[in-house]
Amino acid sequence: MAPAPVDTQSQASDETETRSIALCPDQAQWLSARCNLTEDSPSDVDEKAINLLQLSDAAQRMIEVANRESPQVKRQIFLVVRCYRCLQHTRGGDKYNYEVALPAQQWKWLEVVRNRSNHATIGKTIRIMVDFYKPLCDRDAKVESAIFGPMRQQLEASTSEAEESSSSSSASSSDVEADGSPKNPKNPENFQQSGGRKEEQEEQQQQQQQ
C-alpha cells in the first residue's frame, strides 16, 4: 500500500528539523546542483560542489514530488530494486553523513515510507528516491525542469525580494544623518533661495531701524 499524500501547503509553514543523513557523494552533489542549474546553460553547473542549504532545498522538492506521485509510481520508486551502483563485493558505494533540513511533516512521511517499504533507514529511503529521479532528469532536461524548475523560481523570487528590501533600507538610511536628523532638503536650490530671502528681510529691518 502506497503512503498517503501529505498536505504540501502545511509543509511550507511547518518547523524545519535537521538530521544527519547518509548519502553517496554523487547523490549529495547532484541534489545540491539542482538549485544552480539553469535551462540556458546546464553544463556550467559544478556538480562537485556541495551546499547543504541547497541540498536540503532540492531534497525537500524531490520529496514533495514523490509524495504527489500515484500509488503505482510510488511502488515503482520504493519497492522495485534498482542496482545501479551495487556490486557483489560492495554495499552500494561509500556514504557520508550530510546535514539535511526538512519540514517535520516530511520527516514523518519519510518514516511511514521507510516502515512500509521495509527500508533500514530514512537515509536509505532518500537514496532510493535519488536513484529513481536522477536518471530520469539526466536523460531529459524537460523532466528535470518540471521537477526542480518551480523550486529554482521560488528561490530566485526570494532572493530578489531580499535584494529589494536591502536596497530600500539603504536608500532610507542615506536620507538621515548619523545622529538621526534629516539631511539637507532634496532641492538645495530652493533652500538657498529661501536662505537668501531671509537675509534680505533682515537687512531691510536693519535699514528701517537706522
trRosetta pair geometry for C-beta under 8 A, 3 or more apart (Angstrom, degrees):
i j d omega theta_ij theta_ji phi_ij phi_ji
1 71 7.7 -52 -164 -147 47 123
1 116 6.7 -96 71 -155 78 135
2 70 7.9 89 69 140 174 43
2 71 3.7 -168 16 -134 142 78
2 72 8.0 -70 -45 -22 146 23
2 74 3.9 97 -139 79 123 140
2 75 6.0 -90 -74 -48 103 80
2 116 8.0 130 -132 128 22 152
3 67 7.6 -63 98 -130 115 72
3 74 6.7 -146 33 -172 78 150
3 109 6.3 113 155 -165 146 83
3 112 4.9 113 -123 115 123 118
3 113 5.1 -65 -29 -77 145 77
3 116 6.3 -179 -62 28 88 150
5 8 8.0 -49 171 -31 101 90
5 67 5.4 104 -137 159 71 87
5 68 6.1 56 -125 -101 124 46
6 10 7.7 -106 160 59 90 107
6 11 6.8 79 124 -55 118 114
6 67 5.4 -54 28 -165 92 142
6 105 5.7 147 180 155 139 110
6 106 7.1 -177 73 -91 163 54
6 108 7.8 128 -107 80 139 101
6 109 4.8 -79 -40 -76 139 136
7 10 4.4 53 100 10 112 111
7 11 7.2 178 101 -21 61 81
7 105 7.6 -70 61 -178 76 154
8 11 5.1 -41 -155 19 47 122
8 12 7.4 56 152 -28 66 90
8 64 5.5 75 -124 -144 126 105
8 67 7.0 148 -72 90 103 138
8 68 7.5 -16 -41 -62 136 108
9 12 6.2 -43 -166 16 39 111
9 13 7.8 10 150 5 62 102
10 13 6.3 -69 -158 48 44 96
10 14 6.0 62 144 -49 73 104
10 105 6.1 111 107 -60 102 166
11 14 5.2 -47 -145 12 36 123
11 60 7.8 157 159 -168 130 107
11 64 7.1 -160 74 -97 165 105
11 103 4.4 151 -162 61 79 165
11 105 5.0 -121 -97 64 77 129
11 106 6.1 62 -133 -44 123 96
12 103 7.6 -58 -58 -79 15 149
14 103 3.8 80 80 -165 122 112
14 104 5.3 -135 167 37 118 84
14 105 4.8 -124 -90 -5 168 106
14 106 7.9 160 80 -5 150 81
15 103 7.2 120 74 -145 31 66
15 104 5.5 28 70 -16 81 118
16 101 5.0 29 171 176 120 104
16 102 6.8 166 -148 89 77 16
16 103 5.9 -58 -97 -88 60 46
16 104 7.5 -161 -120 -32 14 72
17 101 7.1 171 84 -147 28 64
17 102 6.5 -28 61 67 76 66
17 103 7.5 54 15 177 83 16
17 104 5.0 81 -12 -84 123 76
17 107 5.8 -39 67 -21 130 150
18 56 8.0 -48 -112 -106 86 141
18 99 5.4 11 -178 -178 115 97
18 100 6.8 162 -149 81 65 35
18 101 4.4 -30 -90 -91 84 80
19 99 7.6 167 85 -148 23 56
19 100 6.0 -25 64 62 73 86
19 102 7.7 -33 20 25 101 101
19 107 7.1 115 -11 -115 137 127
19 122 7.5 23 110 80 153 140
20 97 4.5 9 179 -175 106 119
20 98 7.2 149 -153 69 59 26
20 99 6.0 -34 -94 -92 64 60
20 100 7.7 128 -120 16 16 80
21 97 6.8 138 66 -150 26 65
21 98 5.7 -35 65 63 81 79
21 99 7.9 124 18 -118 79 13
21 100 4.6 -4 12 8 128 129
21 122 6.9 -81 -116 101 104 95
21 123 4.5 163 -162 -102 77 94
21 126 6.0 7 -175 42 141 154
22 95 4.3 48 175 153 102 130
22 96 6.9 164 -142 80 66 17
22 97 5.6 -40 -85 -88 64 63
22 98 7.8 132 -107 15 18 76
22 121 7.2 50 33 94 113 151
22 123 4.2 58 46 178 79 158
22 127 7.7 -29 100 -48 76 127
23 27 4.6 -127 -180 85 106 119
23 28 4.6 125 101 -54 134 94
23 31 7.9 -55 -169 8 161 135
23 95 6.2 159 79 -150 13 91
23 96 6.9 -35 64 62 64 66
23 98 5.5 -25 26 14 116 124
23 123 6.8 -133 -58 -162 63 101
23 126 7.1 -63 -87 106 103 118
23 127 6.2 175 -121 -86 69 94
23 130 7.5 71 -143 -1 112 161
24 27 4.5 89 60 3 83 108
24 28 7.2 -161 87 -5 41 85
24 85 7.0 -52 -80 166 169 173
24 92 7.4 -118 -62 138 125 88
24 93 4.6 25 -114 109 129 132
24 94 6.8 106 -129 78 78 52
24 95 5.6 -64 -75 -97 54 71
24 96 7.9 86 -133 17 20 76
24 127 6.9 89 0 -132 93 117
25 28 5.7 -58 -147 39 34 108
25 29 6.0 34 156 -19 69 108
25 50 7.8 -98 -156 -57 76 140
25 94 7.3 11 -9 90 102 97
25 96 6.3 45 -69 18 81 120
26 29 5.5 -51 -142 39 33 114
26 30 6.1 37 156 -24 65 106
26 93 8.0 -59 24 172 109 157
27 30 5.8 -53 -146 34 28 111
27 31 6.5 26 156 -16 63 106
27 127 6.2 -35 -132 -127 170 78
27 130 4.6 70 -147 137 109 161
27 131 7.7 -42 -102 -55 119 72
27 134 7.4 -98 -118 -59 73 148
28 31 6.0 -55 -148 37 30 109
28 32 6.3 28 156 -17 64 110
28 50 5.2 15 136 -124 108 130
28 55 5.8 -8 -160 -124 77 137
28 96 7.4 -56 -12 67 151 103
28 98 5.2 157 -116 -53 133 158
29 32 5.9 -59 -147 39 28 110
29 33 6.2 28 156 -22 64 110
29 47 4.8 81 152 161 108 76
29 48 5.8 -18 -137 -114 136 24
29 49 7.3 109 -137 57 88 31
29 50 5.7 -81 -91 -75 61 92
30 33 5.9 -58 -148 34 28 112
30 34 7.2 45 151 -39 59 92
30 47 6.2 17 -88 -159 51 118
30 130 6.8 122 78 -164 129 115
30 134 5.6 16 156 -120 160 118
31 34 6.0 -40 -165 3 36 115
31 54 7.6 151 128 124 74 79
31 55 4.8 68 107 -140 114 71
31 58 4.2 167 -176 93 78 134
31 59 5.7 23 -163 -56 141 79
31 62 7.3 -73 -123 -17 103 141
31 130 6.7 -67 -58 -111 107 121
32 35 6.8 -52 -179 19 44 106
32 36 8.0 13 141 5 69 107
32 47 7.8 136 72 -149 91 56
32 49 6.7 -129 120 106 136 67
32 50 4.7 178 -23 -136 164 54
32 51 5.0 138 -157 39 115 69
32 52 7.8 -34 -101 -70 115 22
32 54 4.6 80 -151 96 68 112
32 55 4.4 -28 -75 -69 83 81
32 58 6.7 -138 -75 13 21 141
33 36 5.9 -70 -157 47 52 101
33 37 6.0 66 148 -48 81 99
33 45 4.8 91 -164 164 111 129
33 46 7.3 -155 -108 81 107 40
33 47 4.3 -28 -60 -109 153 75
33 49 7.6 113 -79 63 83 80
33 54 7.9 91 -38 137 15 134
34 37 5.8 -41 -144 9 33 119
34 54 7.3 168 59 167 73 99
34 57 7.9 -153 85 97 106 92
34 58 4.0 115 54 -116 131 129
34 61 7.5 -148 128 60 145 136
34 144 7.8 -147 -127 -170 94 99
34 148 4.5 -111 -174 -147 115 155
34 151 7.1 29 136 81 112 139
34 152 7.6 -130 150 -59 73 103
35 51 7.3 -79 51 68 138 127
35 54 3.9 -116 17 -147 146 108
35 57 5.7 68 -83 77 124 132
35 58 6.0 -110 -42 -53 87 103
35 148 8.0 -114 -72 -179 40 120
35 151 7.2 -85 -103 127 71 113
35 152 6.4 158 -148 -98 46 82
35 155 6.3 24 -153 19 99 175
36 45 5.4 141 99 -124 106 98
36 46 7.8 -14 93 37 154 71
36 54 7.1 -1 -26 -147 89 154
37 42 5.5 21 -159 -126 98 80
37 45 5.1 -20 -91 -69 72 147
37 144 7.3 -65 125 152 156 128
37 148 7.1 56 56 106 126 137
37 152 7.2 -100 67 -79 75 146
38 41 5.4 25 74 47 111 73
38 42 6.7 -147 68 -71 51 54
38 44 7.4 -4 38 51 105 117
38 45 8.0 168 14 -58 69 101
38 152 7.9 168 -95 -179 58 154
39 42 7.0 -1 -131 -50 22 97
39 141 7.1 112 -135 165 77 121
39 145 6.0 39 -90 -99 111 129
39 149 7.7 26 -55 -108 114 110
41 44 4.3 22 140 -1 114 122
42 45 6.3 -32 -173 -2 51 114
42 141 6.5 -126 -37 -121 159 121
46 49 4.7 51 109 2 111 111
50 55 6.4 19 -168 -54 86 128
50 98 7.4 -104 172 -121 137 130
51 54 4.0 57 84 18 111 113
51 55 6.4 179 86 -17 53 84
52 55 5.3 -48 -141 35 34 117
52 56 6.4 36 157 -20 64 102
52 98 6.4 -173 -117 -175 95 96
52 99 5.4 23 -160 68 140 92
52 100 7.6 -133 -166 -86 88 44
52 101 7.9 81 150 -1 96 99
53 56 5.9 -55 -153 34 30 110
53 57 6.5 31 150 -19 64 105
53 101 7.7 -10 -120 33 55 125
54 57 5.5 -50 -145 35 36 113
54 58 6.3 32 157 -15 67 106
55 58 6.0 -60 -149 39 28 107
55 59 6.2 27 154 -19 65 109
55 98 6.3 -72 132 159 160 140
55 100 6.6 -94 121 -106 106 83
56 59 5.7 -54 -142 38 30 111
56 60 6.2 34 156 -22 64 105
56 99 8.0 -32 -63 117 117 68
56 100 5.3 156 -100 -156 84 60
56 101 4.2 15 -144 49 152 79
56 102 6.6 -148 -160 -60 93 63
57 60 5.8 -55 -151 33 28 112
57 61 6.6 24 153 -15 63 106
57 151 6.2 136 156 -177 101 123
57 155 6.7 47 -172 -76 156 129
58 61 5.7 -55 -149 37 34 110
58 62 6.2 35 153 -20 67 106
58 148 6.5 -1 -131 -124 89 120
58 151 6.9 121 -101 133 53 164
59 62 5.6 -53 -144 37 32 112
59 63 6.3 31 156 -18 65 106
59 100 5.7 -19 53 -155 166 122
59 102 6.6 -83 109 -78 112 110
59 126 6.6 1 -148 -151 116 124
60 63 5.9 -56 -148 37 28 109
60 64 6.4 33 152 -23 63 106
60 102 5.5 170 -90 -122 90 81
60 103 7.0 87 -133 0 117 89
60 106 6.5 -123 -130 -50 75 173
60 151 8.0 140 80 -119 92 128
61 64 5.5 -52 -149 33 33 116
61 65 6.5 32 153 -18 65 103
61 147 7.1 115 140 157 109 77
61 148 5.9 97 118 -114 149 67
61 150 7.4 167 -141 76 123 92
61 151 4.2 -47 -84 -68 151 139
62 65 5.8 -55 -152 35 32 110
62 66 6.3 29 152 -16 66 107
62 129 5.8 122 147 143 119 126
62 130 7.2 17 178 -82 163 65
62 133 6.0 -152 -142 33 111 164
62 147 7.1 34 -103 170 65 120
62 148 7.9 -7 -66 -80 77 93
63 66 5.6 -54 -144 40 33 111
63 67 6.1 40 154 -27 65 106
63 102 7.0 34 25 -138 158 134
63 106 5.2 75 123 -157 149 123
63 109 7.2 127 174 86 115 128
63 110 6.9 -50 -135 -68 132 103
63 126 7.8 -40 -75 -113 106 87
63 129 7.0 10 -86 -175 63 172
64 67 5.7 -54 -150 31 27 116
64 68 6.8 19 154 -14 61 108
64 106 7.7 -57 -63 -103 70 123
65 68 6.0 -65 -155 37 32 106
65 69 7.1 50 147 -43 64 92
65 133 7.6 88 89 -103 136 143
65 147 5.3 1 -89 -142 165 91
66 69 5.6 -33 -158 -2 40 119
66 74 7.1 102 178 -108 81 82
66 77 6.2 151 -142 -176 110 172
66 129 5.5 -59 -68 -131 154 123
66 132 8.0 93 -103 76 116 139
66 133 7.8 -97 -67 -49 102 126
67 106 7.9 -101 -53 -122 141 84
67 109 6.2 -4 -105 171 120 156
69 73 3.9 -108 175 89 119 125
69 74 5.2 152 93 -56 113 77
69 77 6.9 101 72 -18 165 137
70 73 4.9 92 53 9 78 100
70 74 7.0 -140 95 -7 39 89
71 74 5.5 -55 -145 37 33 114
71 75 6.5 35 157 -21 66 101
72 75 6.0 -54 -155 31 30 110
72 76 6.7 28 148 -17 62 105
73 76 5.4 -54 -152 36 38 114
73 77 6.3 40 150 -23 69 103
74 77 5.6 -50 -146 33 34 112
74 78 6.1 -5 170 10 69 112
75 78 6.7 -73 -133 52 23 85
75 79 4.9 -28 -170 28 66 127
75 80 7.4 80 137 -27 66 90
76 79 7.2 -43 -80 51 11 84
76 80 5.1 -3 -156 -3 51 131
76 132 7.6 120 121 -137 85 129
77 80 7.5 72 10 32 6 97
77 128 6.7 107 161 136 76 103
77 129 6.3 24 -178 -106 120 65
77 132 4.7 -2 -132 -95 81 171
78 113 6.0 -126 -116 -173 153 105
78 116 7.8 45 130 93 146 96
78 117 4.3 -96 161 -100 114 143
78 119 7.7 -86 -164 -43 97 121
78 125 7.1 1 -126 -139 106 84
78 128 6.1 85 -117 123 55 144
79 117 6.1 -136 -76 -132 71 94
82 128 7.6 128 38 -146 110 77
82 131 5.4 168 89 139 131 124
82 132 7.0 159 5 -80 158 68
83 86 4.1 -76 -156 46 92 115
84 131 5.8 -175 23 -154 131 111
84 135 7.5 -157 -100 -51 150 128
85 90 7.8 -90 141 108 77 139
85 92 5.5 69 95 -161 106 60
85 93 4.8 -32 156 -30 133 121
85 131 7.6 -112 0 -112 109 123
86 90 6.4 -162 -149 81 51 99
86 91 7.8 -25 -125 -171 89 16
86 92 5.2 -22 -86 -89 86 65
87 90 4.6 63 51 18 88 107
90 93 6.6 42 163 -54 133 38
92 95 7.7 21 96 -46 100 112
92 127 7.8 72 156 151 140 149
95 123 7.7 92 -177 156 144 136
100 126 7.6 -14 -162 -132 179 170
102 106 4.4 -99 164 78 120 128
102 107 5.7 141 88 -51 118 84
102 110 7.9 57 104 -14 163 137
103 106 4.8 93 64 2 83 101
103 107 7.5 -149 97 -4 46 83
104 107 5.6 -52 -154 34 40 114
104 108 6.6 42 149 -21 68 102
105 108 5.6 -51 -153 33 35 114
105 109 6.5 36 149 -19 65 104
106 109 5.5 -50 -147 36 38 113
106 110 6.3 41 153 -21 67 103
107 110 5.6 -52 -147 36 32 113
107 111 6.5 36 152 -22 64 103
107 122 7.4 3 -150 -146 74 158
108 111 5.7 -54 -153 32 32 113
108 112 6.7 34 149 -19 64 102
109 112 5.6 -51 -154 32 36 113
109 113 6.5 35 150 -17 66 104
110 113 5.6 -53 -148 38 35 112
110 114 6.2 40 152 -24 66 105
110 122 4.9 63 140 -146 122 109
110 125 5.5 148 -165 97 91 147
110 126 7.1 -1 -139 -58 133 88
111 114 5.5 -49 -144 34 32 115
111 115 6.5 32 156 -18 63 104
111 122 6.4 -38 -80 -86 61 115
112 115 6.0 -57 -151 35 29 108
112 116 6.3 16 158 -9 65 112
113 116 6.1 -64 -143 44 27 103
113 117 5.7 7 165 -3 67 119
113 119 7.6 14 123 12 79 129
113 125 5.4 112 104 -148 115 138
114 117 6.3 -68 -136 48 20 98
114 119 4.6 -89 -143 57 72 107
114 121 7.0 -59 -142 146 136 17
114 122 5.4 -72 -62 -88 145 60
114 124 7.3 104 -125 67 100 98
114 125 4.8 -88 -80 -48 85 136
115 118 7.6 20 177 -72 28 41
117 125 6.8 125 58 -106 140 98
117 128 7.9 -144 148 57 157 168
119 122 7.6 105 102 -87 127 24
119 124 4.3 -175 -179 95 114 122
119 125 4.9 158 67 -61 168 81
119 128 7.1 -114 -104 -13 138 139
120 124 5.2 96 49 -18 82 153
121 124 4.8 114 57 -2 73 97
121 125 7.4 -128 104 -1 50 84
122 125 5.2 -48 -155 32 44 117
122 126 6.5 42 149 -17 70 101
123 126 5.8 -54 -149 37 34 109
123 127 6.2 35 153 -19 67 106
124 127 5.7 -53 -145 37 31 112
124 128 6.4 36 154 -23 64 104
125 128 5.8 -53 -152 31 29 113
125 129 6.8 30 150 -19 62 102
126 129 5.6 -51 -154 32 36 112
126 130 6.6 36 150 -18 67 102
127 130 5.6 -52 -150 36 36 112
127 131 6.3 34 153 -17 67 107
128 131 5.7 -56 -147 40 31 111
128 132 6.5 33 152 -22 63 106
129 132 5.7 -57 -152 34 33 112
129 133 6.2 7 162 -1 70 110
130 133 6.4 -67 -137 47 28 93
130 134 5.4 33 169 -32 69 115
131 134 6.3 -36 -117 27 22 114
131 135 7.6 19 178 -10 50 102
132 135 7.7 -83 179 32 20 95
132 136 7.3 4 147 -6 59 118
133 136 5.5 -66 -154 42 43 114
133 137 5.9 35 156 -18 78 110
133 147 6.6 142 -163 -152 127 169
134 137 6.0 -61 -145 40 28 106
134 138 6.0 25 160 -18 66 111
135 138 5.7 -56 -139 40 31 110
135 139 6.1 26 163 -17 66 110
136 139 6.2 -64 -150 38 24 105
136 140 6.5 -38 172 36 62 104
136 143 5.1 -106 151 138 94 153
136 144 7.9 164 113 -62 75 68
137 140 7.1 -89 -135 62 22 66
137 141 7.9 53 -174 -110 63 31
137 143 5.6 -135 -98 101 51 100
137 144 3.7 90 -154 -87 93 91
137 147 6.5 -81 -88 39 114 138
137 148 7.5 42 -127 -1 140 119
138 144 7.7 91 -51 -65 28 125
139 143 7.4 22 73 34 81 137
140 143 4.1 69 90 5 111 110
140 144 6.9 174 96 -10 60 83
141 144 5.4 -53 -149 38 39 115
141 145 6.1 40 152 -21 69 106
142 145 5.6 -52 -145 38 31 111
142 146 6.3 34 154 -22 64 105
143 146 5.7 -54 -147 34 30 112
143 147 6.4 21 157 -13 64 108
144 147 6.1 -64 -150 40 28 104
144 148 6.0 -27 174 29 68 110
144 149 7.8 103 122 -39 60 87
145 148 7.0 -75 -122 59 21 73
145 149 4.1 41 -177 -52 65 124
146 149 6.3 3 -73 16 13 118
148 151 5.2 -53 -163 37 61 119
148 152 6.3 59 144 -22 82 101
149 152 5.8 -59 -150 36 34 108
149 153 6.3 33 155 -19 68 106
150 153 5.6 -54 -146 37 34 113
150 154 6.3 34 156 -19 66 106
151 154 5.8 -57 -151 36 30 111
151 155 6.4 27 154 -16 65 107
152 155 5.7 -54 -145 39 33 110
152 156 6.2 35 155 -21 66 107
153 156 5.7 -54 -146 36 30 112
153 157 6.4 30 155 -19 64 106
154 157 5.7 -53 -147 35 31 111
154 158 6.4 32 154 -19 64 105
155 158 5.7 -53 -148 36 32 112
155 159 6.4 34 153 -20 65 105
156 159 5.7 -54 -149 36 31 112
156 160 6.4 32 153 -20 65 105
157 160 5.7 -53 -148 35 32 112
157 161 6.4 32 154 -18 65 105
158 161 5.8 -54 -149 36 31 111
158 162 6.4 31 153 -19 64 106
159 162 5.7 -56 -150 36 32 112
159 163 6.4 30 154 -18 66 106
160 163 5.8 -55 -148 37 32 109
160 164 6.3 31 155 -18 66 106
161 164 5.8 -54 -146 37 31 110
161 165 6.3 31 155 -19 65 107
162 165 5.8 -55 -147 37 30 111
162 166 6.3 30 154 -19 64 107
163 166 5.7 -54 -147 37 32 112
163 167 6.3 33 154 -20 65 105
164 167 5.7 -53 -146 36 31 111
164 168 6.3 33 154 -20 64 106
165 168 5.7 -53 -148 35 30 113
165 169 6.4 31 154 -19 64 106
166 169 5.8 -55 -149 35 31 111
166 170 6.4 31 153 -19 64 106
167 170 5.7 -56 -149 36 32 111
167 171 6.3 32 153 -20 66 105
168 171 5.8 -53 -147 34 31 110
168 172 6.4 30 155 -19 64 106
169 172 5.8 -55 -149 35 31 111
169 173 6.4 26 156 -16 65 108
170 173 5.9 -58 -147 39 30 108
170 174 6.5 35 154 -27 64 106
171 174 5.8 -54 -151 28 31 114
171 175 7.4 29 153 -20 60 102
172 175 6.2 -60 -165 27 35 109
172 176 7.5 11 149 -5 64 112
173 176 6.0 -72 -157 42 42 105
174 183 7.9 -35 145 -6 56 149
175 182 6.6 -20 152 -144 86 79
175 183 5.7 -131 -170 23 45 111
176 180 6.1 -16 178 -146 120 32
176 181 7.1 148 -160 76 75 27
176 182 6.2 -56 -109 -104 64 44
176 183 6.6 -135 -95 -23 13 89
177 180 6.9 -34 72 37 77 19
177 181 4.8 -4 38 63 121 79
177 182 7.2 35 -4 96 91 6
177 183 5.8 140 -52 -76 80 73
184 188 6.2 23 147 -92 131 93
184 191 6.6 -54 -173 -43 101 173
185 188 6.8 159 76 -77 83 45
185 190 6.8 -70 107 72 143 108
185 191 5.2 163 44 -60 119 120
187 190 4.4 41 113 14 116 112
187 191 6.8 155 98 -16 66 87
188 191 5.1 -56 -150 38 43 117
188 192 6.2 44 153 -22 73 101
189 192 5.9 -54 -151 34 30 108
189 193 6.4 30 151 -17 64 106
190 193 5.5 -54 -147 38 34 112
190 194 6.2 36 154 -21 66 105
191 194 5.7 -53 -148 36 30 112
191 195 6.4 29 152 -17 63 106
192 195 5.6 -54 -147 38 32 111
192 196 6.2 35 153 -22 65 105
193 196 5.6 -53 -148 34 32 113
193 197 6.6 32 154 -19 65 102
194 197 5.9 -52 -151 32 32 110
194 198 6.7 32 151 -20 63 105
195 198 5.7 -54 -152 33 34 113
195 199 6.6 32 153 -17 66 104
196 199 5.8 -55 -150 36 34 109
196 200 6.4 35 152 -21 66 106
197 200 5.6 -54 -149 35 33 114
197 201 6.5 35 154 -20 66 103
198 201 5.8 -53 -150 34 32 110
198 202 6.6 32 153 -18 64 105
199 202 5.7 -54 -151 35 34 112
199 203 6.5 36 152 -21 66 104
200 203 5.8 -54 -151 34 32 112
200 204 6.6 33 152 -19 64 105
201 204 5.7 -53 -149 35 34 112
201 205 6.5 35 153 -20 65 105
202 205 5.7 -53 -151 34 33 113
202 206 6.6 34 152 -19 65 103
203 206 5.8 -54 -151 34 34 111
203 207 6.6 34 152 -19 66 104
204 207 5.7 -53 -150 35 34 112
204 208 6.5 34 153 -20 65 104
205 208 5.8 -53 -150 34 33 112
205 209 6.6 34 152 -20 64 105
206 209 5.7 -54 -151 34 34 113
206 210 6.6 33 152 -18 65 104
207 210 5.8 -56 -152 35 33 111
